[in-house]
Amino acid sequence: MPQPRAYSGVQIALHWIIAALLLVQLTINTDMQRAFAQRLSSGTLPENTGAIFHAAIGILILVLALIRLSIRTTRGVPAPHDNHPLINMLSHATHLLLYGFLFFMPITGALAWFTGIELAGVMHELGRLVLIPAILLHLGGALFEELVLNKRVIKRMVRAKLP
């Protein structure tokens, strides 16, 4: 499969929608933490709007990540910029980590919430402690390539090239 010269509009939209949903998840997670503690102590699902919202967004992120991965495998992505191999390797590793967490977090969260498996909740919470630095590394890498190396990586994730 030949590599596309640019991301498609759908790929760009999915990137930013998932990013926005992750930001929401990180800001409303305290409701879920309280509700999960209540679930563990009572054995029943509490009626907590914030927790239900958090669970629903998590499922939505999982669905969107599946769509995004499907498009990535069928359409491909643009080649990395001509950077030092270490920069490209770090970028690739960060993307793999982020994709992994787009699946790991919703799955462990759903297991914890819907089954009450405490270990899944612990793994989900520990995952958050890895996900946040990974997001910051991704953002920092994009800014470094854009502002220091002048590679225009942000532009390529903002505007799709028309065929």
C-alpha positions as CSV (number, residue, x, y, z in Angstrom):
1,M,0.0,0.0,0.0
2,P,1.5,3.4,-0.9
3,Q,1.8,5.9,1.9
4,P,-0.5,8.9,1.6
5,R,1.0,12.3,1.5
6,A,-1.3,13.6,4.2
7,Y,-3.8,12.5,6.8
8,S,-7.4,12.4,5.7
9,G,-10.0,14.7,7.1
10,V,-11.5,11.7,9.0
11,Q,-8.1,10.8,10.5
12,I,-7.6,14.4,11.6
13,A,-11.2,14.7,13.0
14,L,-10.8,11.5,14.9
15,H,-7.4,12.6,16.3
16,W,-8.9,15.8,17.7
17,I,-12.2,14.3,18.9
18,I,-10.3,11.6,20.8
19,A,-7.9,14.2,22.2
20,A,-10.8,16.3,23.4
21,L,-12.6,13.3,24.9
22,L,-9.3,12.3,26.7
23,L,-9.1,15.8,28.2
24,V,-12.7,15.5,29.5
25,Q,-11.9,12.1,31.0
26,L,-8.9,13.4,32.8
27,T,-10.9,16.3,34.3
28,I,-14.0,14.3,35.5
29,N,-12.2,11.2,36.8
30,T,-12.7,12.1,40.4
31,D,-16.4,11.4,40.2
32,M,-15.6,7.9,38.9
33,Q,-13.0,7.3,41.6
34,R,-15.6,8.1,44.3
35,A,-18.3,6.1,42.6
36,F,-16.0,3.1,42.1
37,A,-15.0,3.1,45.8
38,Q,-18.8,3.2,46.6
39,R,-19.3,0.3,44.1
40,L,-16.6,-1.8,45.8
41,S,-18.0,-1.2,49.3
42,S,-21.7,-1.7,48.4
43,G,-21.4,-4.2,45.5
44,T,-23.9,-2.3,43.4
45,L,-23.5,0.3,40.6
46,P,-24.1,3.8,42.2
47,E,-26.2,6.3,40.3
48,N,-23.5,8.9,39.8
49,T,-24.0,11.0,36.7
50,G,-20.3,11.9,36.5
51,A,-19.3,8.3,36.7
52,I,-21.9,7.2,34.1
53,F,-20.7,10.0,31.8
54,H,-17.0,8.9,32.3
55,A,-17.9,5.3,31.5
56,A,-19.9,6.3,28.4
57,I,-17.1,8.5,27.1
58,G,-14.6,5.7,27.7
59,I,-16.7,3.4,25.6
60,L,-16.9,6.1,22.9
61,I,-13.1,6.5,22.9
62,L,-12.8,2.7,22.4
63,V,-15.1,2.7,19.4
64,L,-13.4,5.8,17.9
65,A,-10.0,4.2,18.5
66,L,-11.1,1.0,16.7
67,I,-12.3,3.2,13.7
68,R,-9.1,5.1,13.8
69,L,-6.9,2.0,13.8
70,S,-9.0,0.5,11.0
71,I,-8.4,3.6,8.9
72,R,-4.7,3.6,9.8
73,T,-4.3,0.0,8.7
74,T,-6.3,0.4,5.4
75,R,-5.3,3.9,4.3
76,G,-2.0,4.3,6.1
77,V,-0.4,7.4,7.4
78,P,2.1,9.9,5.9
79,A,5.8,9.0,6.2
80,P,7.6,10.6,9.1
81,H,9.6,13.7,8.5
82,D,13.2,13.5,7.7
83,N,14.5,13.7,11.2
84,H,17.3,12.2,13.2
85,P,16.5,8.4,13.5
86,L,16.3,8.8,17.3
87,I,13.5,11.4,17.0
88,N,11.5,9.3,14.6
89,M,12.0,6.2,16.8
90,L,10.8,8.1,19.9
91,S,7.8,9.5,17.9
92,H,6.9,6.0,16.7
93,A,7.2,4.6,20.2
94,T,5.1,7.4,21.7
95,H,2.4,6.8,19.0
96,L,2.4,3.0,19.8
97,L,2.1,3.7,23.5
98,L,-0.8,6.2,22.9
99,Y,-2.6,3.7,20.7
100,G,-2.2,1.0,23.3
101,F,-3.6,3.2,25.9
102,L,-6.6,4.1,23.7
103,F,-7.5,0.4,24.1
104,F,-6.1,-0.4,27.6
105,M,-7.8,2.4,29.4
106,P,-11.4,1.8,28.2
107,I,-11.1,-2.0,28.6
108,T,-9.7,-1.8,32.2
109,G,-12.2,0.9,33.1
110,A,-15.1,-1.1,31.7
111,L,-13.9,-4.2,33.5
112,A,-13.6,-2.3,36.8
113,W,-16.9,-0.5,36.5
114,F,-19.2,-3.2,35.1
115,T,-17.7,-6.2,36.9
116,G,-16.3,-4.7,40.1
117,I,-12.9,-6.2,39.6
118,E,-10.7,-4.1,41.9
119,L,-7.5,-5.1,40.1
120,A,-8.9,-3.7,36.8
121,G,-9.6,-0.4,38.6
122,V,-6.0,-0.3,40.0
123,M,-4.6,-1.0,36.5
124,H,-6.8,1.7,35.1
125,E,-5.6,4.2,37.7
126,L,-2.0,3.2,37.2
127,G,-2.5,3.5,33.4
128,R,-3.6,7.1,33.9
129,L,-0.2,7.8,35.6
130,V,1.5,6.6,32.4
131,L,-1.0,8.1,29.9
132,I,-0.6,11.7,31.1
133,P,3.2,11.8,30.6
134,A,2.7,10.0,27.2
135,I,0.3,12.7,26.1
136,L,2.7,15.4,27.3
137,L,5.6,13.7,25.5
138,H,3.4,13.6,22.3
139,L,2.5,17.3,22.6
140,G,6.1,18.3,23.5
141,G,7.4,16.3,20.5
142,A,5.0,17.9,18.1
143,L,5.9,21.4,19.4
144,F,9.6,20.5,19.2
145,E,9.3,19.4,15.6
146,E,7.1,22.4,14.7
147,L,9.0,25.2,16.5
148,V,12.6,24.0,16.7
149,L,13.0,21.7,13.6
150,N,10.4,23.6,11.5
151,K,8.8,20.4,10.2
152,R,5.2,21.7,10.1
153,V,3.8,18.6,11.9
154,I,1.0,20.5,13.5
155,K,-0.2,21.8,10.2
156,R,-0.4,18.3,8.9
157,M,-2.7,17.3,11.7
158,V,-4.9,20.4,11.3
159,R,-5.6,20.4,7.6
160,A,-6.1,17.5,5.2
161,K,-4.7,17.7,1.7
162,L,-7.4,17.2,-0.9
163,P,-6.7,14.7,-3.6
